[in-house]
């Protein structure tokens, strides 16, 4: 059995982030199968970029270099044409830090019927760094709880981070015209009768945005992807999925745009945050942060709607990276 891990990398990505990623992925347990790691790096012709590529190759890192085309979806599609045949593709972001048993745990869960992707709950690797990252870390905990509770329906793993069947990814490809190729691909797979699976046997960590501007940019992009996916609404209603799956798909696409209706739930935050921190001052700070975070998410949703109505294109901007 052969598994290939793919990591799309922007030209602006710092070398130390790629090196940490490589160290993390090479440490993954691979008993019973072979594992290769490829970094798909967009090159801009700059001297800095060329130096970075040379340093990585000197350390034995497998590189697929290419001129930017089709954003992240284009990078993965290009890689599929350059890695040969394999059984599964594992996709990671450059800040993904999976636990060592990630691939093995996902393989076990892949044995279910008609599973096209398996992933795990996520956590924030830089959650103790700043006030903002602590708030996002709490949000991840809530999402992780909801995933575990409702994993029998529709599951959407941002970035398609997880283990994916190579044959399906090769056949259906990623749509390079979509803002969020992950939402589009996942929805199309469900329409084909496949499903996603969550394993609680492992965990993957990733960086939270370290400033508000990066957070808004990230969420506007995510919500714009949900707006694009609504085009599948009628097909999804008529699709082969159970009614529970259809309801959860609608919830995943719609709820982000009315997140403000959950604002009163912040009144419960002091109880939950104090239980977590056992420090009253910290609990109050996190409570205020969650309230502000709710407003930021609602503003991001409104910006995504405005961009759609006005025809404004989403421009990806490289996020500030944490040292974590």
Beta strands, then each sheet from edge to edge (+ up, - down):
strand 1: 2-9
strand 2: 34-43
strand 3: 62-67
strand 4: 88-92
strand 5: 97-98
strand 6: 115-124
strand 7: 162-165
strand 8: 195-206
sheet 1: 3+ 2+ 1+ 4+ 7- 6+ 8+ 5-
end
